[in-house]
Amino acid sequence: MKKIKIINLVSTGLFTALMLMSAGMYIFNHEEMVTVFLGLGFPEWLIYPLATAKILGLLALWFSKSDSLKEWAYAGFFFNALLAFGAHVGINDGDFPGAVIAFVLIGISYFTWKKLAKGV
């Protein structure tokens, strides 16, 4: 159980760092991100809401007592990574590794959290 808890904390911590860097880029390098989003085929107005959703999702993962809210946060992050991967592969820009890393970290975090919730 202790090993699973450590794996969960490390994977969730690394995923948190990745999402905070992403949200930070959206907020502090907005003009650069506008170019990236438009190049991927996404509207520029999506940048700030997506940054906000990432921050709120992280708060849900770390602090929510509601399992349903955590499930929704994990689902949101999964679909965000899926869309990012598909968008980067779709335009063949080679910038998909961040999405793959996000998939791996969110998967490990999710499945270890489920094990901890079951008490396994």
Chimera marker file (.cmm) of the C-alpha trace (Angstrom):
<marker_set name="trace">
<marker id="1" x="0.000" y="0.000" z="0.000" r="1" g="1" b="0" radius="0.5"/>
<marker id="2" x="2.836" y="2.401" z="0.816" r="1" g="1" b="0" radius="0.5"/>
<marker id="3" x="4.464" y="1.696" z="-2.569" r="1" g="1" b="0" radius="0.5"/>
<marker id="4" x="1.211" y="2.472" z="-4.390" r="1" g="1" b="0" radius="0.5"/>
<marker id="5" x="0.777" y="5.707" z="-2.425" r="1" g="1" b="0" radius="0.5"/>
<marker id="6" x="4.321" y="6.815" z="-3.354" r="1" g="1" b="0" radius="0.5"/>
<marker id="7" x="3.737" y="5.966" z="-7.021" r="1" g="1" b="0" radius="0.5"/>
<marker id="8" x="0.462" y="7.910" z="-6.899" r="1" g="1" b="0" radius="0.5"/>
<marker id="9" x="2.056" y="10.965" z="-5.300" r="1" g="1" b="0" radius="0.5"/>
<marker id="10" x="4.989" y="10.994" z="-7.720" r="1" g="1" b="0" radius="0.5"/>
<marker id="11" x="2.878" y="10.487" z="-10.851" r="1" g="1" b="0" radius="0.5"/>
<marker id="12" x="0.277" y="13.039" z="-9.743" r="1" g="1" b="0" radius="0.5"/>
<marker id="13" x="3.032" y="15.479" z="-8.787" r="1" g="1" b="0" radius="0.5"/>
<marker id="14" x="4.779" y="15.151" z="-12.153" r="1" g="1" b="0" radius="0.5"/>
<marker id="15" x="1.448" y="15.455" z="-13.964" r="1" g="1" b="0" radius="0.5"/>
<marker id="16" x="0.653" y="18.547" z="-11.902" r="1" g="1" b="0" radius="0.5"/>
<marker id="17" x="3.976" y="20.122" z="-12.870" r="1" g="1" b="0" radius="0.5"/>
<marker id="18" x="3.275" y="19.381" z="-16.549" r="1" g="1" b="0" radius="0.5"/>
<marker id="19" x="-0.217" y="20.902" z="-16.393" r="1" g="1" b="0" radius="0.5"/>
<marker id="20" x="0.940" y="23.969" z="-14.451" r="1" g="1" b="0" radius="0.5"/>
<marker id="21" x="3.667" y="24.572" z="-17.033" r="1" g="1" b="0" radius="0.5"/>
<marker id="22" x="1.061" y="24.215" z="-19.770" r="1" g="1" b="0" radius="0.5"/>
<marker id="23" x="-1.418" y="26.560" z="-18.079" r="1" g="1" b="0" radius="0.5"/>
<marker id="24" x="1.416" y="28.989" z="-17.358" r="1" g="1" b="0" radius="0.5"/>
<marker id="25" x="2.357" y="29.041" z="-21.028" r="1" g="1" b="0" radius="0.5"/>
<marker id="26" x="-1.267" y="29.730" z="-21.937" r="1" g="1" b="0" radius="0.5"/>
<marker id="27" x="-1.410" y="32.679" z="-19.548" r="1" g="1" b="0" radius="0.5"/>
<marker id="28" x="2.097" y="34.186" z="-19.691" r="1" g="1" b="0" radius="0.5"/>
<marker id="29" x="3.006" y="33.448" z="-23.327" r="1" g="1" b="0" radius="0.5"/>
<marker id="30" x="-0.430" y="34.106" z="-24.705" r="1" g="1" b="0" radius="0.5"/>
<marker id="31" x="0.626" y="35.535" z="-28.081" r="1" g="1" b="0" radius="0.5"/>
<marker id="32" x="2.849" y="32.537" z="-28.819" r="1" g="1" b="0" radius="0.5"/>
<marker id="33" x="0.066" y="30.187" z="-27.780" r="1" g="1" b="0" radius="0.5"/>
<marker id="34" x="-2.388" y="31.973" z="-30.096" r="1" g="1" b="0" radius="0.5"/>
<marker id="35" x="-0.107" y="31.057" z="-33.000" r="1" g="1" b="0" radius="0.5"/>
<marker id="36" x="0.153" y="27.448" z="-31.800" r="1" g="1" b="0" radius="0.5"/>
<marker id="37" x="-3.601" y="27.065" z="-31.242" r="1" g="1" b="0" radius="0.5"/>
<marker id="38" x="-4.482" y="28.564" z="-34.615" r="1" g="1" b="0" radius="0.5"/>
<marker id="39" x="-1.897" y="26.300" z="-36.268" r="1" g="1" b="0" radius="0.5"/>
<marker id="40" x="-3.535" y="23.293" z="-34.624" r="1" g="1" b="0" radius="0.5"/>
<marker id="41" x="-6.944" y="24.413" z="-35.840" r="1" g="1" b="0" radius="0.5"/>
<marker id="42" x="-8.281" y="25.488" z="-32.434" r="1" g="1" b="0" radius="0.5"/>
<marker id="43" x="-9.835" y="28.919" z="-31.802" r="1" g="1" b="0" radius="0.5"/>
<marker id="44" x="-7.778" y="31.402" z="-29.845" r="1" g="1" b="0" radius="0.5"/>
<marker id="45" x="-10.586" y="32.069" z="-27.342" r="1" g="1" b="0" radius="0.5"/>
<marker id="46" x="-10.079" y="28.529" z="-25.995" r="1" g="1" b="0" radius="0.5"/>
<marker id="47" x="-6.700" y="29.362" z="-24.412" r="1" g="1" b="0" radius="0.5"/>
<marker id="48" x="-7.821" y="31.045" z="-21.186" r="1" g="1" b="0" radius="0.5"/>
<marker id="49" x="-10.752" y="28.695" z="-20.465" r="1" g="1" b="0" radius="0.5"/>
<marker id="50" x="-8.452" y="25.704" z="-21.015" r="1" g="1" b="0" radius="0.5"/>
<marker id="51" x="-5.833" y="27.144" z="-18.655" r="1" g="1" b="0" radius="0.5"/>
<marker id="52" x="-8.548" y="27.725" z="-16.052" r="1" g="1" b="0" radius="0.5"/>
<marker id="53" x="-9.926" y="24.201" z="-16.510" r="1" g="1" b="0" radius="0.5"/>
<marker id="54" x="-6.459" y="22.705" z="-16.032" r="1" g="1" b="0" radius="0.5"/>
<marker id="55" x="-5.920" y="24.604" z="-12.797" r="1" g="1" b="0" radius="0.5"/>
<marker id="56" x="-9.391" y="23.707" z="-11.485" r="1" g="1" b="0" radius="0.5"/>
<marker id="57" x="-8.857" y="20.070" z="-12.481" r="1" g="1" b="0" radius="0.5"/>
<marker id="58" x="-5.599" y="19.951" z="-10.553" r="1" g="1" b="0" radius="0.5"/>
<marker id="59" x="-7.314" y="21.418" z="-7.494" r="1" g="1" b="0" radius="0.5"/>
<marker id="60" x="-9.943" y="18.678" z="-7.797" r="1" g="1" b="0" radius="0.5"/>
<marker id="61" x="-7.288" y="15.948" z="-8.021" r="1" g="1" b="0" radius="0.5"/>
<marker id="62" x="-5.426" y="17.167" z="-4.964" r="1" g="1" b="0" radius="0.5"/>
<marker id="63" x="-8.102" y="18.552" z="-2.664" r="1" g="1" b="0" radius="0.5"/>
<marker id="64" x="-11.555" y="17.245" z="-3.555" r="1" g="1" b="0" radius="0.5"/>
<marker id="65" x="-13.206" y="14.765" z="-1.214" r="1" g="1" b="0" radius="0.5"/>
<marker id="66" x="-15.679" y="13.876" z="-3.973" r="1" g="1" b="0" radius="0.5"/>
<marker id="67" x="-14.718" y="10.783" z="-5.944" r="1" g="1" b="0" radius="0.5"/>
<marker id="68" x="-17.114" y="11.839" z="-8.712" r="1" g="1" b="0" radius="0.5"/>
<marker id="69" x="-15.401" y="15.203" z="-9.090" r="1" g="1" b="0" radius="0.5"/>
<marker id="70" x="-11.998" y="13.485" z="-9.264" r="1" g="1" b="0" radius="0.5"/>
<marker id="71" x="-13.335" y="11.084" z="-11.919" r="1" g="1" b="0" radius="0.5"/>
<marker id="72" x="-14.508" y="14.068" z="-13.976" r="1" g="1" b="0" radius="0.5"/>
<marker id="73" x="-11.149" y="15.773" z="-13.581" r="1" g="1" b="0" radius="0.5"/>
<marker id="74" x="-9.287" y="12.646" z="-14.695" r="1" g="1" b="0" radius="0.5"/>
<marker id="75" x="-11.661" y="12.290" z="-17.653" r="1" g="1" b="0" radius="0.5"/>
<marker id="76" x="-11.138" y="15.922" z="-18.632" r="1" g="1" b="0" radius="0.5"/>
<marker id="77" x="-7.370" y="15.525" z="-18.534" r="1" g="1" b="0" radius="0.5"/>
<marker id="78" x="-7.595" y="12.300" z="-20.545" r="1" g="1" b="0" radius="0.5"/>
<marker id="79" x="-9.628" y="13.957" z="-23.289" r="1" g="1" b="0" radius="0.5"/>
<marker id="80" x="-7.387" y="17.027" z="-23.254" r="1" g="1" b="0" radius="0.5"/>
<marker id="81" x="-4.332" y="14.826" z="-23.817" r="1" g="1" b="0" radius="0.5"/>
<marker id="82" x="-6.173" y="12.821" z="-26.491" r="1" g="1" b="0" radius="0.5"/>
<marker id="83" x="-7.139" y="15.966" z="-28.399" r="1" g="1" b="0" radius="0.5"/>
<marker id="84" x="-3.632" y="17.429" z="-28.055" r="1" g="1" b="0" radius="0.5"/>
<marker id="85" x="-2.087" y="14.209" z="-29.348" r="1" g="1" b="0" radius="0.5"/>
<marker id="86" x="-4.515" y="14.021" z="-32.268" r="1" g="1" b="0" radius="0.5"/>
<marker id="87" x="-4.051" y="17.675" z="-33.171" r="1" g="1" b="0" radius="0.5"/>
<marker id="88" x="-0.252" y="17.460" z="-33.216" r="1" g="1" b="0" radius="0.5"/>
<marker id="89" x="-0.219" y="14.193" z="-35.154" r="1" g="1" b="0" radius="0.5"/>
<marker id="90" x="-2.854" y="15.584" z="-37.518" r="1" g="1" b="0" radius="0.5"/>
<marker id="91" x="-0.659" y="18.486" z="-38.606" r="1" g="1" b="0" radius="0.5"/>
<marker id="92" x="2.531" y="16.408" z="-38.336" r="1" g="1" b="0" radius="0.5"/>
<marker id="93" x="4.456" y="18.996" z="-36.313" r="1" g="1" b="0" radius="0.5"/>
<marker id="94" x="6.223" y="16.454" z="-34.092" r="1" g="1" b="0" radius="0.5"/>
<marker id="95" x="5.063" y="18.143" z="-30.861" r="1" g="1" b="0" radius="0.5"/>
<marker id="96" x="3.073" y="15.161" z="-29.581" r="1" g="1" b="0" radius="0.5"/>
<marker id="97" x="5.500" y="13.805" z="-26.905" r="1" g="1" b="0" radius="0.5"/>
<marker id="98" x="4.031" y="16.099" z="-24.231" r="1" g="1" b="0" radius="0.5"/>
<marker id="99" x="0.621" y="14.526" z="-24.802" r="1" g="1" b="0" radius="0.5"/>
<marker id="100" x="2.115" y="11.024" z="-24.570" r="1" g="1" b="0" radius="0.5"/>
<marker id="101" x="3.831" y="11.921" z="-21.296" r="1" g="1" b="0" radius="0.5"/>
<marker id="102" x="0.524" y="13.331" z="-20.022" r="1" g="1" b="0" radius="0.5"/>
<marker id="103" x="-1.255" y="10.058" z="-20.980" r="1" g="1" b="0" radius="0.5"/>
<marker id="104" x="1.280" y="7.972" z="-19.095" r="1" g="1" b="0" radius="0.5"/>
<marker id="105" x="1.289" y="10.151" z="-15.977" r="1" g="1" b="0" radius="0.5"/>
<marker id="106" x="-2.487" y="10.566" z="-15.822" r="1" g="1" b="0" radius="0.5"/>
<marker id="107" x="-2.946" y="6.830" z="-16.354" r="1" g="1" b="0" radius="0.5"/>
<marker id="108" x="-0.567" y="5.922" z="-13.540" r="1" g="1" b="0" radius="0.5"/>
<marker id="109" x="-2.086" y="8.561" z="-11.261" r="1" g="1" b="0" radius="0.5"/>
<marker id="110" x="-5.631" y="7.402" z="-11.995" r="1" g="1" b="0" radius="0.5"/>
<marker id="111" x="-5.082" y="3.687" z="-11.559" r="1" g="1" b="0" radius="0.5"/>
<marker id="112" x="-3.045" y="4.088" z="-8.371" r="1" g="1" b="0" radius="0.5"/>
<marker id="113" x="-5.700" y="6.453" z="-6.981" r="1" g="1" b="0" radius="0.5"/>
<marker id="114" x="-8.373" y="3.807" z="-7.727" r="1" g="1" b="0" radius="0.5"/>
<marker id="115" x="-6.298" y="1.168" z="-5.926" r="1" g="1" b="0" radius="0.5"/>
<marker id="116" x="-5.851" y="3.445" z="-2.934" r="1" g="1" b="0" radius="0.5"/>
<marker id="117" x="-9.585" y="4.206" z="-2.879" r="1" g="1" b="0" radius="0.5"/>
<marker id="118" x="-10.323" y="0.468" z="-2.790" r="1" g="1" b="0" radius="0.5"/>
<marker id="119" x="-7.771" y="-0.072" z="-0.055" r="1" g="1" b="0" radius="0.5"/>
<marker id="120" x="-5.788" y="-2.577" z="-2.138" r="1" g="1" b="0" radius="0.5"/>
<link id1="1" id2="2" r="1" g="1" b="0" radius="0.2"/>
<link id1="2" id2="3" r="1" g="1" b="0" radius="0.2"/>
<link id1="3" id2="4" r="1" g="1" b="0" radius="0.2"/>
<link id1="4" id2="5" r="1" g="1" b="0" radius="0.2"/>
<link id1="5" id2="6" r="1" g="1" b="0" radius="0.2"/>
<link id1="6" id2="7" r="1" g="1" b="0" radius="0.2"/>
<link id1="7" id2="8" r="1" g="1" b="0" radius="0.2"/>
<link id1="8" id2="9" r="1" g="1" b="0" radius="0.2"/>
<link id1="9" id2="10" r="1" g="1" b="0" radius="0.2"/>
<link id1="10" id2="11" r="1" g="1" b="0" radius="0.2"/>
<link id1="11" id2="12" r="1" g="1" b="0" radius="0.2"/>
<link id1="12" id2="13" r="1" g="1" b="0" radius="0.2"/>
<link id1="13" id2="14" r="1" g="1" b="0" radius="0.2"/>
<link id1="14" id2="15" r="1" g="1" b="0" radius="0.2"/>
<link id1="15" id2="16" r="1" g="1" b="0" radius="0.2"/>
<link id1="16" id2="17" r="1" g="1" b="0" radius="0.2"/>
<link id1="17" id2="18" r="1" g="1" b="0" radius="0.2"/>
<link id1="18" id2="19" r="1" g="1" b="0" radius="0.2"/>
<link id1="19" id2="20" r="1" g="1" b="0" radius="0.2"/>
<link id1="20" id2="21" r="1" g="1" b="0" radius="0.2"/>
<link id1="21" id2="22" r="1" g="1" b="0" radius="0.2"/>
<link id1="22" id2="23" r="1" g="1" b="0" radius="0.2"/>
<link id1="23" id2="24" r="1" g="1" b="0" radius="0.2"/>
<link id1="24" id2="25" r="1" g="1" b="0" radius="0.2"/>
<link id1="25" id2="26" r="1" g="1" b="0" radius="0.2"/>
<link id1="26" id2="27" r="1" g="1" b="0" radius="0.2"/>
<link id1="27" id2="28" r="1" g="1" b="0" radius="0.2"/>
<link id1="28" id2="29" r="1" g="1" b="0" radius="0.2"/>
<link id1="29" id2="30" r="1" g="1" b="0" radius="0.2"/>
<link id1="30" id2="31" r="1" g="1" b="0" radius="0.2"/>
<link id1="31" id2="32" r="1" g="1" b="0" radius="0.2"/>
<link id1="32" id2="33" r="1" g="1" b="0" radius="0.2"/>
<link id1="33" id2="34" r="1" g="1" b="0" radius="0.2"/>
<link id1="34" id2="35" r="1" g="1" b="0" radius="0.2"/>
<link id1="35" id2="36" r="1" g="1" b="0" radius="0.2"/>
<link id1="36" id2="37" r="1" g="1" b="0" radius="0.2"/>
<link id1="37" id2="38" r="1" g="1" b="0" radius="0.2"/>
<link id1="38" id2="39" r="1" g="1" b="0" radius="0.2"/>
<link id1="39" id2="40" r="1" g="1" b="0" radius="0.2"/>
<link id1="40" id2="41" r="1" g="1" b="0" radius="0.2"/>
<link id1="41" id2="42" r="1" g="1" b="0" radius="0.2"/>
<link id1="42" id2="43" r="1" g="1" b="0" radius="0.2"/>
<link id1="43" id2="44" r="1" g="1" b="0" radius="0.2"/>
<link id1="44" id2="45" r="1" g="1" b="0" radius="0.2"/>
<link id1="45" id2="46" r="1" g="1" b="0" radius="0.2"/>
<link id1="46" id2="47" r="1" g="1" b="0" radius="0.2"/>
<link id1="47" id2="48" r="1" g="1" b="0" radius="0.2"/>
<link id1="48" id2="49" r="1" g="1" b="0" radius="0.2"/>
<link id1="49" id2="50" r="1" g="1" b="0" radius="0.2"/>
<link id1="50" id2="51" r="1" g="1" b="0" radius="0.2"/>
<link id1="51" id2="52" r="1" g="1" b="0" radius="0.2"/>
<link id1="52" id2="53" r="1" g="1" b="0" radius="0.2"/>
<link id1="53" id2="54" r="1" g="1" b="0" radius="0.2"/>
<link id1="54" id2="55" r="1" g="1" b="0" radius="0.2"/>
<link id1="55" id2="56" r="1" g="1" b="0" radius="0.2"/>
<link id1="56" id2="57" r="1" g="1" b="0" radius="0.2"/>
<link id1="57" id2="58" r="1" g="1" b="0" radius="0.2"/>
<link id1="58" id2="59" r="1" g="1" b="0" radius="0.2"/>
<link id1="59" id2="60" r="1" g="1" b="0" radius="0.2"/>
<link id1="60" id2="61" r="1" g="1" b="0" radius="0.2"/>
<link id1="61" id2="62" r="1" g="1" b="0" radius="0.2"/>
<link id1="62" id2="63" r="1" g="1" b="0" radius="0.2"/>
<link id1="63" id2="64" r="1" g="1" b="0" radius="0.2"/>
<link id1="64" id2="65" r="1" g="1" b="0" radius="0.2"/>
<link id1="65" id2="66" r="1" g="1" b="0" radius="0.2"/>
<link id1="66" id2="67" r="1" g="1" b="0" radius="0.2"/>
<link id1="67" id2="68" r="1" g="1" b="0" radius="0.2"/>
<link id1="68" id2="69" r="1" g="1" b="0" radius="0.2"/>
<link id1="69" id2="70" r="1" g="1" b="0" radius="0.2"/>
<link id1="70" id2="71" r="1" g="1" b="0" radius="0.2"/>
<link id1="71" id2="72" r="1" g="1" b="0" radius="0.2"/>
<link id1="72" id2="73" r="1" g="1" b="0" radius="0.2"/>
<link id1="73" id2="74" r="1" g="1" b="0" radius="0.2"/>
<link id1="74" id2="75" r="1" g="1" b="0" radius="0.2"/>
<link id1="75" id2="76" r="1" g="1" b="0" radius="0.2"/>
<link id1="76" id2="77" r="1" g="1" b="0" radius="0.2"/>
<link id1="77" id2="78" r="1" g="1" b="0" radius="0.2"/>
<link id1="78" id2="79" r="1" g="1" b="0" radius="0.2"/>
<link id1="79" id2="80" r="1" g="1" b="0" radius="0.2"/>
<link id1="80" id2="81" r="1" g="1" b="0" radius="0.2"/>
<link id1="81" id2="82" r="1" g="1" b="0" radius="0.2"/>
<link id1="82" id2="83" r="1" g="1" b="0" radius="0.2"/>
<link id1="83" id2="84" r="1" g="1" b="0" radius="0.2"/>
<link id1="84" id2="85" r="1" g="1" b="0" radius="0.2"/>
<link id1="85" id2="86" r="1" g="1" b="0" radius="0.2"/>
<link id1="86" id2="87" r="1" g="1" b="0" radius="0.2"/>
<link id1="87" id2="88" r="1" g="1" b="0" radius="0.2"/>
<link id1="88" id2="89" r="1" g="1" b="0" radius="0.2"/>
<link id1="89" id2="90" r="1" g="1" b="0" radius="0.2"/>
<link id1="90" id2="91" r="1" g="1" b="0" radius="0.2"/>
<link id1="91" id2="92" r="1" g="1" b="0" radius="0.2"/>
<link id1="92" id2="93" r="1" g="1" b="0" radius="0.2"/>
<link id1="93" id2="94" r="1" g="1" b="0" radius="0.2"/>
<link id1="94" id2="95" r="1" g="1" b="0" radius="0.2"/>
<link id1="95" id2="96" r="1" g="1" b="0" radius="0.2"/>
<link id1="96" id2="97" r="1" g="1" b="0" radius="0.2"/>
<link id1="97" id2="98" r="1" g="1" b="0" radius="0.2"/>
<link id1="98" id2="99" r="1" g="1" b="0" radius="0.2"/>
<link id1="99" id2="100" r="1" g="1" b="0" radius="0.2"/>
<link id1="100" id2="101" r="1" g="1" b="0" radius="0.2"/>
<link id1="101" id2="102" r="1" g="1" b="0" radius="0.2"/>
<link id1="102" id2="103" r="1" g="1" b="0" radius="0.2"/>
<link id1="103" id2="104" r="1" g="1" b="0" radius="0.2"/>
<link id1="104" id2="105" r="1" g="1" b="0" radius="0.2"/>
<link id1="105" id2="106" r="1" g="1" b="0" radius="0.2"/>
<link id1="106" id2="107" r="1" g="1" b="0" radius="0.2"/>
<link id1="107" id2="108" r="1" g="1" b="0" radius="0.2"/>
<link id1="108" id2="109" r="1" g="1" b="0" radius="0.2"/>
<link id1="109" id2="110" r="1" g="1" b="0" radius="0.2"/>
<link id1="110" id2="111" r="1" g="1" b="0" radius="0.2"/>
<link id1="111" id2="112" r="1" g="1" b="0" radius="0.2"/>
<link id1="112" id2="113" r="1" g="1" b="0" radius="0.2"/>
<link id1="113" id2="114" r="1" g="1" b="0" radius="0.2"/>
<link id1="114" id2="115" r="1" g="1" b="0" radius="0.2"/>
<link id1="115" id2="116" r="1" g="1" b="0" radius="0.2"/>
<link id1="116" id2="117" r="1" g="1" b="0" radius="0.2"/>
<link id1="117" id2="118" r="1" g="1" b="0" radius="0.2"/>
<link id1="118" id2="119" r="1" g="1" b="0" radius="0.2"/>
<link id1="119" id2="120" r="1" g="1" b="0" radius="0.2"/>
</marker_set>
